[in-house]
Amino acid sequence: MPVLRAFIFLGLMGTIAEAAIDTWTLVAGGDLMLNGIAPKTNPLKGIAPIFRAGDIAYANLEIPITNSKTVTSRKSKKDLIARNQFVLRADPGHIAGLAGMGLDAVSLANNHAMDFGWGGVTDMQKSLTRKDIRFAGAGSTLAEAEICSVVQVKGGPRVGFVSFLAFMGDKALWTCSPATAKAPGIATLAFHGTLDKVAKKRVEEIVAGAKKNCDVLVVALHWGIERQTAPSGYQVQLGRLFIDSGADVILGAHPHVLQGSEVYKGKPICYSLGNLISPLPAATAIHKLTFSGTKFMGLQRLGCSISGGKTVLMKGKAAATAAKGYALLDKRVQAVAKSLSKAVGKKLSRRA
């Protein structure tokens, strides 16, 4: 862990006291859309050094990595033919690449994790465990799916990860196979777009339970509307509710494009990290968050481009142009926040 040494001068006689300020970084990537990409192409080689240089590296593992052929029955043939739904999987050979880039933790509570059933998830979890990559958001029961996975920063804080699918509609949640008290699946938040007293209590309980085992809590939320570059009002309300309840970092996924970020009460909320890798071309960014102990110090976004199933870091003018775009995305977040009603629990659009 990098350590910054600062000299502080105290008293009239110029006595010098040395204070060690421990800094560490969380490097966060978006959706790992590895479907249709061959492991031998090493698609993340170009950005792997950035993740390995961080103290903790995270990404959303969007696609089940499995050889399972048992397709979920919850995505109908009609919806699949109409391309309203997709069933996707990735080659298990990608696990070695994820380990090689230094990933420490991944989130699994998303709309594709159960595409090949619980067997596909357990295949993936076993492979991740063999490579010492922590995961959160899927389990044989709801209680297991909600377990906080902890990564220890060497000489620093314990960083916990919880992961939840936070779509607003019941059908959208059901399609993704929510875990229950007796059945396997993914962790979900069924608030129906209303953050009332019941929702507030649920969030408080999630955070309180997780923070018994960690010093910094990262909440990965799969939410929002695909291809929208501004968060919905519900995203802003829910993200802020988690911070109000004691969470330290919010990392969003699902839109497959970047959305802006904000620092709310001293804590970062990154509404959508976009895709980290995909078969389709796109612009994206790696989010590098710096901390001093448990205190958030700053966010840096490193522009990247995805092309030909590979992700590389932007340079020169492209990187500078991308940086200007991030500022505009942040302004959109504030515009949404300002438009919100002050009344917590107001019903919003039912779009997932």
N, C-alpha and C positions, 0 to 999 in steps of 0.2 A: 504494500500500500504506500503510495507516495506521501511523504510528510513534508509540510511546509514549516520552516523554522522562522519565527518572527521575534525580533528583539524589542522589548518594551522598556523604556526608561522610566524609572520610578524615583520620586523624592528629589529634594533639592541638591543632594550630593551626587546625583547622577548614577545611583545604583542601577545595575542592569539585571533584569530578570528575563530569562529565556522562556518563552511559551511555545509549546508545540501545538500546532493546529493540524489535526489529522484530516486530510481531504481524501475523498474517494469518489469514484464515478460509476454511474449506472448507464450503460449503453443500451438503448432500447431500439429494436427494429419492429417493423409492422408485420403484416401477414406473410407467412411463408407459404406461398402458393406454388408448391413443387410438382403439382400434377403436370404430366406431359414433358417433364424435364429429366433428362438422363443424368444420373449421379456422376458418370464419368466425365461430364462436361465441367464439373466443379463450379457450379453457377455462382457461388458466393465467395470465390477466391479473391476477387478484387476488393472486397470490403472486410474480409476476415481479420486483417491486422487491426482494424478499428475496434472490433469487438474483443479481440484478445488483449488489447491495451487497457480495456476497462477493468475495474475491480469486479463488477458484475455485468453479465451480458444476458439480455432477455429478448424474446420475440414471441409473437403469437403463432402457434403451430396450427394453421388453418386447415390443412389437409391431412387426413389420417394416413400415416405411413404404415402400410400393411399389404400383405398379399391376399388377404381375405376376399372372398368372392360373394359373401352373403350381404346383399344390398338391403338397406333399410326399406321397410314397407311403408314408412310414413311420408315418403315423397312419391306421390302418385305418378303413374305412367303418363297421365294426361298432362300434369305439370312439367314433367321431364321433357315430353315431346314439345310442349309449348315454350320450353326453356324458361319457365317461371321458377323452376328448381333445378339444381344440379347435384349429381352424385359424383364425388371426386375422390381419388386416392393417389398416393405417391409411392415410388419405389423405395423399399426398405434400405437400399444402399445409401440413401441420403442421410441416414443417422450418423454415419461416419463423418460426413461433411459438416454436420451441425456441431458435432463434438470437436472437430478440427478447428472450427472458427471460434471455439471458446464459449459456446452458449452454456449458461448456468441454469437458466429457468425458462420454461415456456408455459403459455396459457393454453388450455384445451376447451374451455367453455365457449364454443362457437357453433355456427350452424352447419358445419361439415364434419365435426369430430365423430359423430355417430353414423356417418354415411354407410359404413360397412359394419354396423352393429357394435355390440359390446365386445365381440371378438376382435374386431379391428382396432378398437381402443386398447384392449389389453395387449395385443401384439405390439402396439406403439409404446405403451407404457413400459413394457419389459425391455424393449430396445433402448429407450431413454435411460432407464435405470442402469443398464449395463454400461452406459457411457457417462454415468453420474450427472445426468441432466435432470434437474427437478421439474416437476409439473404440478399444475393446479387446475381445478375446474371440472374434473371428471372422476367418477368413482362407482363402485359397486352398489353404493347407497348414496342418498343425499348427504348424509353426514360425512362420508368419505370424500365426496366431490367438493365439499366446502372446506376441507382441511387446508390450513395455511402451510405452504411449503417454504422452508427457511434456508437461506444461503448466508453463510457467515463471511463478512468482510474480514480479511486477515488483519487482526489487531484493531478491528473496528466494530460497528454495530451488526446486529442480526437483522437481515432484511427478509421480510416475509412477503409472500405472493399469494393472493387469492384471485379467483377468476370466475366471472359470472356472465351468462348470456342475459342481456337486459332488453330484449324486444318488448314491445308494448302490447301486442295482440296475443290472445290465448292460442289461436291456431298456429301462428308463427312459432311460438314456443313449443307447442306440442309436436310439430313437425320435426323439431331438432332433438327429440327424446330427452326430456328433463328427467333427472334422477328423482327417485322418491324414497320414502323410508324403507322400502323393500325391493326396489328395482334399480338397476344400474342406469347411468346416463350422465348428463352434464348438469352443472349447477346453474340455476336460473333465478331471476328476480321477476316475479309475476305481479307487477304493480299496476298494470293496465294504464299507464300514463298518469297515475294519480299518486302523488307523494303525500299521503295523509298520515295520521298518527300511527297506523299499523305499519306502513312502509318505513316510517322514521324509526320505529322500534326495531324492526327487522334489520335495518342497516346498522343501528347502534349495536345490536347483538352480534352481528357479523364482525364488526370492527373490534369490539371489546374482546370477543373470543380469540381473534387472530393476534391481537396485541399482547396477549398473555405470553406469547412465544416469540415475539420479535420486537425490535426497537424502532424499525422503520417499516411501515406497511404500504406495499404497492398493491393497488386494486386494478386488475385488468377487466375492463368492461367491454363486452361485444354489443354494440348498440348503433343507433343512428340509421341513416338512409344511404343506400349505395349510391356512389358517384356524386354525392352532395358535399361541397367544399365548406359548408357552414354547418355547425352542429344544430340540432333541433333544440327547442326550448326545454324539452324533457331531458336531453343530455346535460345541458347546463345545470338544470335543477338537481339531477341525480348526482352528477359529479361533485357539485358543491355540498350536497347533503352528506356524501361520504367524507369529505374534508371536515365539515362541521362535526361529524361524529368521531373524528380522531384519526382518519386515514392520512397518509403523508404524501402519496403520489397516486395519480389516476392516469392510466394508460389505456386509450381507446382504440378499438378496431371495428371493422366491418365495412365502412364506406369504400374501402379499396383506393381511396385518394386521401391526400393530406387534408386535414382540417387544422385550424389554428389552435394555439395553446394560450393559457393564462396562468398567472400566479394569483391564487385566491387564498387570502389569509396566510400568505407566506408559503403556500404549498402549490406545486405544479399540477395542472390538469392539461394533459395532451389529448385532445378530443378524438383525433384519428391519426395513427402513425402511417397510414397508407399501406401499400404493399412493400415488403422487403425484397421479394422475388416473385416473378410471375412469368408465364409463357408469353404474356402480352406486353408490349412496350409501354413504358410509363416513366414519369418523373416522380421521385420520392425523396425521402430524407431519413437519415439516422438521427435519433434524438440522444444527445449526450447530456446527462444531468449530473451536476457536481454538488457534493455535499461536504459539510464540515461536521463530522460526528453525525448527529441526526438532523442537522439544520440544512435545508435546501439553500444552495448558493447561486445557482444559475443554470440556464438551459442553452445549449448550442445545437443548432440543426445543421447537419452536414448533407448538402445536396447530393443526390445520386440519380443515375439514370438506369433504367432497365431496358435491355434490348437483346434480342436473340436468346432469351432465357438466361441472361447474366446481368448482374448488378455491379456497376462501377461508380466510383466517386467522381462527382463533377469537378471541373477545374476552371480557373480563369473567369471569363465573362459569363459562362453558363452558371457557375457557382454564385457569382455576384447577382445575376438576374434572379436566381432562385431565392436568394436571401431577401431580396425586396418583396418577393411574392409571399414569403412567410409573414412579413409584417402586415400585409394586406389580409391574410387569413386571420391573424390575431385580431385585427380590427372588426372582422365579421363576427368573431366570438363576442366581442364587447357590444356589438349592435344587437345581437340576439339577447344578451344578458339584460340590456336596457329595456328591451321590449317585453320582458317577462312581467307578469303580475307579481306583486309583492306577496300575494296570498299563496302560501305553500299548500299544495293539494289541488290546485286548479287543474281541471281536465284539459289535456292538450290533444292535438291531432292523434288519431289512433294508428298512424302509420308506424310500422316497425322501424 
